[in-house]
């Protein structure tokens, strides 16, 4: 049976009980969890800590290991933490934010020119009511602009033509990242600059995660040489706040993005000051991950939970923009190349060498996650 992470979620249950059932589409089919009927509250610093990651760029191994210990602690508990002093320049973030507002505030006729709904590997725009991260929670109330991995955007790849075929077959399968966006001033330049900053930080964080597991810090370098890496800009219009703790008693309640876990290694999220990110803690309670100036939010994904044999937690989360204002978030999803595989690390095996997970090709895992998500939607019909 799939463990507590690796899930997409929806909720049901009688109004008189203290808990609700959270129905989950995982990589191995539908499972359920009990959710407390408690009001949303802010996360405590002990639940989602702030970690200064500037030492990961230090020449001192001891300083890098000190940060890795903090990451280990956070990844083993809630699976979420903030990072500051992360090295992405503020002007890169502000430029990307401004460019995205410029794009999303266009008329439909302009945005649809960058349509990305024709194929799963297309970069570009997906409009309202076109995405259902959790089929049972209905269509997400959001628009997105996605920049999928293209070796031409990766400064570490000097010659894209030289990429081995086993990796190249999964790169650049869809439409180019910035096709038909020329009408938005500096859109391509600003998003490309931010994307490349995220690539650099994600590779440094990958090494920090290796150290956090008492492994050589370059152990995953080859697996992220040609990564599965995408920047997804979310535009959330405001939604009405549902009645009750979770908003599910109100048939008109909507979600900005449905409850889910992320497929890959980890995600690095920039969010504006509006707020709306909610995290399901280990007690089964929804807690708010409020914006903190100068930080990114990092959360563990399915790959890290699998390879650590559940030592690290891929945590369910969602977003509800009850602010009355538009909201922007910019998650950067980071994983091994689709041609690579995920296998439980030797130093994470249980007693007697036991493993909760079989080795799986990354491309197969992503297809399984998507397949079970769609199967969950079919069960509603």
N, C-alpha and C positions, 0 to 999 in steps of 0.2 A: 504493500500500500504506500502511496506517495505520502511524504511527511508534511509537516505544517506549512512549508513554503510552497513555491511552484504552483500558485493558484490564481484563479479568477473567481470573484465572489458575488453572491447575491443573498438576500436575507428573507426569512419567513418565520412566523411564530405567533402564537396567541398573545394578545395584549396584556393578559393577566400574569404572565410568567415573568421571571427575573432575567431570563436569557432568551435569545433568539437563535434560530438555526441559520447558519451562513452556508449556503450551498456553493460549492467551489468546483470550478472546472480546472483540474490539474493536468499535468503531463501524462497521468495514468488514469484519467477518467474523473467522474464526479465524486467529490467527498463533501463532508459537512464539518462545521465547527460551531461551537456555542459562543454567542456574543452577548456580553452584558448589556442590559437595558439601562445604561447610565448616561447622563448628559455628557456631551463633548466637553473635554477640559484641555487646558494647555499641557503640553509635555513638560515633565520635570527635567532639569539639567542632567539628572542621573539616568533618565530614559533616552534622551537624545542629546548627548554631550557636544560641546564645541571643542574641536581639536585644532591646534595650531600646527599645520603641516609644513611650515617653512623649513624645518630641519630635513625633510626628505630630499632637499636639494643640496644639503651640506656634504662636504668631503669627509665628514666624520661618520664612520659606521656606527659608533656608539649613539650619536644623536639620531641617526636614521632608525636605529633599533628602538630608541625611546619612543618615537612616534608610533612605530609599528606595534608596540605593546598597548598603546592607547586604542589603536584601531582594532586590535584583537579583542579588547574588552568590549568595545561598542558593538562589533560584529557578532559577538557571542551572545548578546543580550537582545536589544530591540532590533538590531540590524540596520539602524539609521544613526547618522551622526552628521553634524555640521563640520565644515572645514573652513578655516580662515587662513590668511597669508598663503593662498594657494598659487599665486604666481600669474593668474590671468589678469591682465591689466584692466582697470576699470573702464578705460575708453573703449576697449574691445567689447566689453559687456554692454555699455551704454550705446555704442554704435549699432550692435546687433538688435538691441531692444528697440531703438528708434526706427531702424529699418523695417522691423517686423510690424510695428504699429502702422507704418506707412503702407505696407502691403495689405494688412488685414482691413484697413479702413477704406480700401478701394471699393468701387462698385463690383458686383458679382461678375459682370461681363469682362472686367479686367482680370479678376482672380482666376476665373475658370480657364483662362489661357494657359495657366500653369497646372492644370488638372493632373492629379496623380492617382486617380481611381481606376485606371485601366489595367494596372498590374501591381503585384505585391512588391516589386523591386523598383518602382518608380519614385524618384524624388519629386517634390512639388507640393501642391495644395490639395487638401481634402476639406470639403465644405461641411456645413452643418448637417447633422443627422446622417452622416455617412460612416460613422465609426461606432462600434459597440464593444468596448473592452470587456464588459460583462453583459452578455445578451439579456439576462433576466432583469437588469436594471434599466433597460431601454437604451436608446441612442444617447451617446455622450453629447452634452451641450457644449460644443467646442468646434473650432476650426484648427487645422494644423498646417504647418509647412515643414516638410521633412527634407533633410540633406543626408542621403545615404552615402556609404563609403565609396569613394572614387580615388583610386591610387594617384590620380593627377592632382588631388587636393592634399596629398600626404607628402610633406617635405622630406621624409626619410626615404621615400621611394624615388631614386634618381632616374630610373628608366622603367616605366610601367610595362613596356614591351618585354622586359626580361623576367617578369613574374612567372614562376612555375605554373604550368597548366592546372595542376591540382588546386591551386589557390585562385588562379585567374578565372576559372570557370564560374566562380560565384561573385565576381567583381564587375560592376558596371553593367548589370543585366537590364536595367531600366533606362528611362529617359534621363538626360543630364540634369544636374542639380538646379540650375538657375535658368532653364529654358523659359522664354517668354516672360521675363521679369524686368526687362530693360526699362520699363516705364517708371519703376520705383528707384529714385536716386540712391546710389551707393548700396543698393540691396545686396548684390552679389559680393562686392568688396567687403562689406561689413560682416556678412555671415561667413564668408570664407575665412576671414581673419579670426573670427571667434571659433570656428570649427577647428582650425589649426592649433589654436591655443588649447582647446580641449584635448586634442590628440596628444599634445606634449604632456599635459597634466595627467591624463589617463595612463600613459605609459609609466610615468613616475609613480603614480598610485599603485599600479600593478606590481611594481617592485616593492613598494611598502607592504602590500598584502602578502607577498612572498615572505618577507622578513617576519611578518606577523604570525606566520605559520612555521617559523623556525626553519625556513628553507633558504637556499642561496637566492639572493635577490634577483638574479637574472634567469631563474628557472622557467619563467613563463614568457621570456622575451621572444622566443621563436613562434610561440602561439599567437602573439599579437603583432607579428611583423606585418601581416596583411589582415587587419582585424575586421570584425563585424562591428562597425562603429557608425552611429547615426545621431545627428542633431535634429531634434523635433521641437519646433516652436509651437506652443499651444496658446490659442487665443480663446479665453473663456468669457463670454458675456455673463452678466449676473443672472442668477436663478432664484426663484422663491424658496424661502426656508420652509422645509416640510415640518409638519407637526410631530411631536414626540422626539425622543432622544436621537433617533436615527433617520427620521423623516420618511419612513416607509409606510406609515399608516395613512398618509395623504396620497391618494391615487394620482394627484397631479404633481407630486414631488419628482424632481429630476436630479440627475447627477451631472457634474461637469465632466468627470471621467470616472467610470465605474471601478469597483474594487478589484484589485489585481496584484500580482507580483510581477516583477520584471524578469524577462527570459534569460538574460546574459550574466556576465560577471558582476558588474556593478553599474550604477547610474549616478551621474553627477548633475544636480539640478540647480539652476539659478531661478529664483522666483522674485517677482516684484514685491512691493510692500503691501499688496492687497491681502494676501493670505488665502487659505482655502485647502491646503494640504492636510490630510488626515491619515494617521498611522494606526494600525491595529496592534496594540501592545500584547505582550505574552500572557496577560491576564484576560484577554478578550475584550478590551475596552478601547474605544476610539479616542485618540488624543491628537491635538492640533500641533503641527510642526510650524510654528509661526515664523515669518521672515525675520532674519537677523542680518542687518547691514554688513556687507563685506564678506558674506559667507556663501558657500554652496552647500546643498544637502546631498550627502552620499548615502545610498542604500544598497544593500546586498541583493544580488540577483540569484536566479536559480542555479547557474553554473557554480557559483561559489558555495552554495549550500550543498550541491551534489559532491563536488570534489573534496569538501571538508567533512563529508559524512555526517552532516547536520550540526557540526560544531558552529558554523556560521548560519545566520537565519535570513532567509529570503522572505521579507515581511509584506503582508497585505497592506495596501494603501489605496487611497482614492482622493478625489478633489471635489469640493462643493463650494462654489463661489457665491456666498450669501452676502457679499459686501455691498451690492448695489452699484458696483463699478466694474469696468472691464478689467480683466486680469491677464497677464502674460507669464508663462513659465517656459524655461528653455532646458529641458532634460537632454543630456548626452548619454546615450546608451553604449556601453562598452563591453565587448566580448571577444573570445577567441575567434580566429578566422573560421568561417563556415566549413572549411575543409579539415579542420582540426577535430579532436574528440575530447570528451570530458570523462575522466576516470577518477575514482576516489584515490586521493594521495596516500602513499604508503604509511606516512606518519599520522594519518587520520583514521586508519582502520581500527575497528573495535576489537574487543577481546577475542583472541583466537583468530585475528585477521578478518573479522566479519565486515561486510560492506552493505550499506542500505541501498546502494545503487549499482546497476550494471554500467559498463562503459557504453557511451552513446556518442555517435557523431553529432557535432554541433548542428549541422544542417538538418539532421533527423529530429533532434530535440525541438528546434524551432518549428518544424512542420508538425510534430506531435502536439505542441502547445497550441498552435493555431487550429489544428484539427479538432482537438477536444473542446476548444472554445466554441467552434462552430457547431459541434455535436450538442453542446449544452444549449445553444440557441434553438436547434431543431427540436429538442425535448419540450420547448414551450409551445410548439405549434399544435 
